[in-house]
Amino acid sequence: MTQEMTDTRPDGATWRLDNAVLCNAHLTPDKPALIYEDKSLSYAALSQLVDTTASWLASHLVRGDRFACYSMNHPEYFVLLLAASRIGVIMVPLNWRLSAAELAYQLRDCAPKLLVYGAEFAAGIDALTGTDTAMIRQPIDGLDSARADGGIAPMMANDTTDTSEAPLLIVYTSGTTGRPKGAVLPQRAMRSNARMSQHAYSLQSSDVVLNVLPLFHVGGLNIHPVPALISGATVILHRSFDPAAALDVIAQAGVTLMNSVPTILGAMVMHENWAKTDLSSMRLFSIGSTDVPVALIRAVHNRQIPVVQIYGATETAPSAIYQTADIAFETIGSIGRQGCDNAIRLVDLNGSDVPDGEVGEIWVRGKNVLTGYWRDKAATSANLTDGWFHTGDLARRDANGLYWFADRLKHVIISGGENIYPAELERLLTNYTALAEFCVVGRDDERWGQVPVVVAVRRGEDVTEIDILRAFEKQVARFKRPKAVIFVEKLPRNALGKILIGEVTRLIA
């Protein structure tokens, strides 16, 4: 049984994420909604936690206020998200892989009144918040005590206020200028993505979903877990990824669905337990990446399990184009067909549609698309045209309506499922006078897919690779830091003086 999603409920109330999930507290109150470590949280218990958490949040925040969550995967992530939906506040997930300087910038930008953090990050909170003593700091493991001080929030079942455009998430994504942008995702984006997830994976209340991806990513939060909770399924949440633990729980708990990226699925396939693990319960693996190694897909297919590829972006919440299980074996390499709840265009540099078979930039329009970037009108105008989001990615469509990824219009390096924008790294070398010219490009890597490297021309012979790499320490997250510096005599440029990134990449291959 799968819940049918409509914009309004029979009582006239507008669709809201918390209501969509917590109706399962009435349908299947005792069924496990979330399993984490050795604890199981039923839908009825989840509903009670959302009640008290909404009340606690409302004692500190008013509609439109922001709060940030800085934690490893934890069931409270979902409790906080649903409570935010109920009272109309905005949740800002923080990427704990980023440096303190990067996170501090995001906090200054969105100005949250509350920061919920995991114990593992307690020692670094002062570095993030600085002298901001007005920001309430709340340990995530201490929410039970905080809730005990509040009452029960009203269910608001008869509230007919249209909340479809109300912001629910601000998720920061790195930009080509080097400054992160806060993508604002409203309630309707969550609903739309859930519809497409239900369509892509045939989500049912009987499904058992394993999530090992970080919840600070829209993909980790919203491809499987949130749609699964709407469908009344069970979500098994791991604090972080471990291939042996993932394989073990699939066999022991009868997992049916799991989302991944190539590095995660590859680690599972290469693990010594892969061949002997009972995977008979698995209906499919989904994978969020534009470039999935064919050998990896075939290794999973050899176990008679479909690999369903997804294409999207933070700005599309994230699903936009996807395969379905029924075509996965026959369409290896394709990113799938247009999602059931959005429209796709492929356009040339003039914004005109290209015919089938030709490469164009992917534009997406639908209820899953962001409303804009937080307090950044310039970025919003540059990336949205009449509701069409410009992805910066290139693809072609064949006569069967299948999309095939071609390239990235925007210069971006994808390393272990994380986006790394060279402009952000290059900005840190701008004042480095020992270099005459430089650029950052991606180099193929067996483990991570790509890693960033600096390609540079020296002004003098005294500068070393170590000198340059030190410029990135404590400035950006470890995964973003270049792994090598390659010195060349000159960088290839076109007639207008622009560095030819493609040629640089081939030069260092």
N, C-alpha and C positions, 0 to 999 in steps of 0.2 A: 504494500500500500504506500503510495506517495501522495503527499498533500498537494492539492491543486492550489496554485498561487494566483490570486486575483488582486486588483488594486484596492478593493474594499471588502470588508467582511459583511456578513448578512445583517449585522446591526448598524451598518453604515459607517463604521470607523475605517479610516484609511489604513492601508497596509503599513505595518511597522515591524521591524526585524524582531523585536522582543516578543510581540504577539505571535509572529509566524513560528518562532521556535517553541515558545512556552505553551502553545495550545496542546503540545504533546504531553504536557503535565496532566491534562485532562484525559487524553486519549490513552496514554500508556504511562501512568505515573511512576510505576516501579521499574520501568525499563532503564538500563544504564544509558545515560547520555554521554558521559565522559568517564574514561578510565585513565588514571594517571598513577604511575608507580603501583602501589598496592591498594589504592583507593578507587572506589567506584561511586560516581555521583549520578543518582537517578534524575529523571526529568522533573519529578516533584521536588526533589531537593534543590535542583538547579533553579527552579522557579522561586523557591523560598529565598535562596541566596540573592537572586536578582531583585526581589522585593526589598530586602534590607539594604542591599548595596545602592539601589536607586535612591532610597531614603537618605543614606549617608552622603552620597554624592550631592543630592539636592540641598543638603545642609551647608555645603561649601561652594556650590556652583549654581549659576543660573543659565537658562537657555542660551546657547551660543558660546558659552565658555569652553575652554580647552583644558584637557588634562593629558599628561604624557605617561606612557607605560614603558619602563626600562627594565626588562626582565627576560630571562630564559623562558622557554615554553612552560606554561603553567595554566591550570584550569581557570584561574581567576581572570585570565585574558578574556575568555568568553563571557564570564559573569560581568566584567566591567563593560564590555562592548554592548551587551544586551541592556544593561542598566543605563548606559549612555543613550541608547536608542529610545528608552522610555522617557527620559526627562529632557531630551533635546540638547545634550552637550556633545562635544566633539572629542574623540579619542585620537591621540597622536602616538602611534607605535614608534619606538626608537630602536634603531639598528645597533645592537650592542657590539657589533664588529667595528664600528667607527671609532675614530679617536675622540678624546675628550674635547678637543678644539672643534671638531666637526659637529658633535652633539650639542655643544654649547651654542654654536651658531643657530642650530635648529630651534633650540629652546628660546633663544632671544627672538627669533623670527615669529614663532607662533604664540609666545607669551602665555604658557599654561599657568593656571592658578594652583595646580596640584601635580605632583610627580609621584607615581607609584613605582617602586623599584624592588628588584630582587636582592636578596641578602648578598649574593656574590658580587654585587656592584656597589654596596654600601660605602666602601672606602673611597670611592671616586666621585661621590655625589657632590661634594664641595667644589670639585674642579668643573663640574657641569653648570652648577647654579651660581657660582661666584658669590657675590654679596647679596643676592636676591633672597632676603629673609622672608618676604611675603609669600613665596611659593611654599605650599604645604608639602611636606615630604612624608610619604606613607609607605612603610615596608609591605610588600605584597603578602608576606607570610603573617602579617599582623592585621589583615583585613577582618578576621573574625572578631578581634577585640574592638576594632573601629565600628563594625556593624552592631555590636552589642550595645553601643551607646545611642543608637538611633531607633526609630520606630519602623513601622511597616509602611512602605509607600503604597498609595492607591494604585490599582491595576489600570485605571483609566480606560476601561473597556468601552465606555461610551463617548470617548473623546473623538470627535469627527474632524479635528483639525487636519488639514492636508500637510503631511510631513514628508511627502515624496522628495521634495527638493531640499529638505533640511540636511545640512552637512552632518555626517556621522564620523568620517575618518579624514584626517590629513596625513598623507603618507609621502614622505620626502623621497624624491628621486633626483639623482645627480643630473645636472644639465650640461649642455655642450659649452657653456660659458664658464664652467667650473664651480658655480654656485648651485647648491641644491634648491629644488623647487618643491613646495608643498602641494601635492595634488589633492584637491578637495573632492571627496567621494560622498554623494548624498545617499539617503535611504534607498531611492529608486535604483541606484547602481548596484546595491547589494541584492535587491530583488531580481534585477535583470540577470546578474551573473548567476544567481541560484537557479533561475530558469534554464540557462544554458548549461550549467553543470548537470542538472537533472536530465537534460536532453542528451548531453555528451556521454554520460556514464550510466544512464538508466538507474539513477539512484532510487533505492527502495528503503523502506523502514527496516528491512531485514539485513541491510548491509552493515558490515563492520569495517570501519575506515581507520587505517593507520596513518598518523601524521608525524613525520620527523622533521619537516621543513620548519624553519623559524617563523613564528607567527608575526614578526615585525614586517615580513614580506606579504604583500597582498596575495601572492600565490600560495604561500603557506597557510594563510588565514582563510582565503576565500575560494580556492579552487575546489577543495573537498570538505573541510571541516564545517564551515557555516552552512553550505547547502545540505550537508548530511544531517545536521541538527534540525534544519527546517523539515527534512524528510522523515524525521523520527528515527534515524539510524543511530548507531553507537560509534563514537569517535575514541580511539585509543591514542593518547597523546604521549609522545616521548619528549623528555626535556631537551635532548639533542640527539643527533644521529650517531648510531653505532651499528655497523652492518650485521654483526653477530646477533645483537639484541633485536634488530628489525626482523631478521630471518626467523629467529626463535619465536617471536610473538605472532608472526604470520601463521606458523605451524600450530602453535598452542591455542591461539584465540580464534582461529578460523577467519582471519582477515580476508576481505573480499576486494578491497580497493586500496591503492596507495599512490600518492602523487610524489614525483621526484624531479631531479635534474640529472643530467648525464653523470656528474661526478658521484652522486649518491647511488644511482642505479648501477653504475659501473663498479663501485666498491662492493655492492652486494653480489653482482655476477662473478667478480673475481675472488670473492671470499671462499675459503676452503669448504664452507658448509653449503654453498649454493646448490651443488649437484645432489646432495643428500637431504635437503630440506623439503618437507611435504608442502607443496604449493597448490594443492588441489582445490583449496577454497578460493583462490584468487580468480576474480573475474577479469581484472585488467590492472595494468600499471599505466598511469598517465605520466607524461613527462613534459615539463615546461621549458622548452628550448627551441631555438630556430635551427640548430645544427646538431642533430643527434647522430652519432656514429652508426652507420648501418650494421656494423658488426655487433654492436651492443643490442640493437633491436632484434637481430636474428638470434642472439644468444637467449633472449627472453622468449621469443617465438618458438625456439626449440623445446621449451617447456610447455608449449601450447597455450601461452598466455598472451593476449593482445597487448601491444604498447600503443597507447593513444596519445598522439602528439597534440599539444595546445600552443596556440600563438595568441599573444596579447601583450598588455603593458600595464604598469601601475595605473595609468590614466584610464584604462578600460575595465578595471576592477576584478580580475585582469582579462577574462576570456573574451575573445573576439572571433577567432577562427579555430576550428578543432576537428580532429578526426572523431569517428565513432567506432566502437568495437567491431561492428559488422564489416568495416572496410579496412581495418588496420593491417591485416595480413597482405592485402592486395595493393596497398598504396604507401608502401614504405618510402620515406623521404618527403612525402607531402605533409603540409601542416594542416590539411583538412579543408573543410568547406566553411562558408560563411555561417556564423553563429545564428541560432534560431531567433534571437531577440535583438540583433543589430544589423546594420547595412554596411557593406564594404565597397569601396571604390579603389581602383588602381589608376593613378593619374600621372601625367608627365609634369615637367617643370613649370608648365603654364597652367596647371590645374585642370587639364582636359583629360577625359577618360581615355585609356589606351585599350585597344582590342585584345581579345583572348590571344595568348601566346606571346604578347609583348610585356616587357618589364615596366612596372610603374610603382610609385610610392603608395603604400597602403594607407588609406584614410578610413576611419571608422566613425559611424554615427549611430547613436542609439541611447537607450536609457541607462546603459552601463558606462557611458562616457562621463568623465569628470565635469564639474560645473566650471572649473577654472583652477588656476594656481593661487594659493593663499597670498593675498595682498601683492600680487604681481600681475598687473594689467598688461605689461609689455609681453611677458611670456605667454599669457592667456591669448592675447591677440595674435601672436606669432604662431601658435600651435592649434588654434581653433578657427575654423571658417564656416560660418552658418551651421554650427553644431558638429561639423566634421573635424575629428581629431587627426592631426598629421603625425603619423607614427615615426617617420624618418626611416622606415624600413621598406625595402624593395622586394617585390614578388611578381610572379606571373600566374595567370589563371588559365587552366586548360579548358577544352571543350566540355568536360564533365563537371565543371564547376569546382575543381580541386585547385588549391593554391599551393605554389611551390616557392619557397623562400629563395631569394636571389642574393641579396646583400644588404648592408646597412648604409643608408644615405648619410646618416649622422655617424661620425667617427666614434665608435664605442668598442671597448674590449670586454668580452664576457669571460670571466674567470671563475670557475666553480659555481656558476649560476648567478654571480654578482656582476652588475654593470660597473665598469670602470671607464670614466670619461677622461681621455688624455688631456683635455683642456685644463682640468682641475690640477693634474700633475705638472703640466707645462707651466702653469701660473707660478708654481713654487720655484721654478728655475729662471724666471724672468730677469731677476736682478743678479744672477750668477754670472759675473763678468768673465770668468775663466773660460766660458763657452762662447764661440762665435755664433753658432746656431744649433738648434736641436729640435727634436720632436719625440713624442712617445707613441709607440705602436705596439700592437699585440703580436706575440710570437707563439706559435703552436706549442702546446705542452701536453704530454701524454696523460698527466694526472688531472690538470685543471682546465684543459681545453685550450686556453690561452693565458699568457701572463704578460704584463706590461714590461717593456724594455725601453731605455733611453737610447736614441741614436743621435750622436752629437759630433760637432766639429770643434776641436780645441782652438783656443787663442794662443795657448802656449803648451809646452810639453809637460809642465809640472803638475797639471791636474790629473787625478787618478779616478778610477771607477769608484773606489771607496769614498772619496771626497764627495762625489756627486750623490751617491746613494744616501749619505748622511743628511743631505738636505731634506729628505722625506721623513726622517725619523721624528716621531711625536707630532707630525703635522697631518698625516693621513693614516687611515686604518692600515694595519699590516698587510691585508690582502690586496690593497691598492698599490703598495710600494713597488716600484720597478725592481725586477729581479736581476737585471744586468744593465751595463752601459756598453754600447758598441761605438767605438770611435771610427769615423770615416773622414775622407778628405773633403767631401762636400755633399750636400743633400740635393737630390734631384728636384728640380722645379720646372713648372711650365713657363710659357712665354710671359705670363703675367706675374711671375715670381712666386706663385703658390707652390708649397711643397707637395710633391706627388706621393701621397701616403701609400698608394698601391705599389709604387716602385720601391719605396723604402722598405716595405714589408717583404717584397721579393728579394731585396738586397740582403736581408738578414736571415732569410729562411735557411 
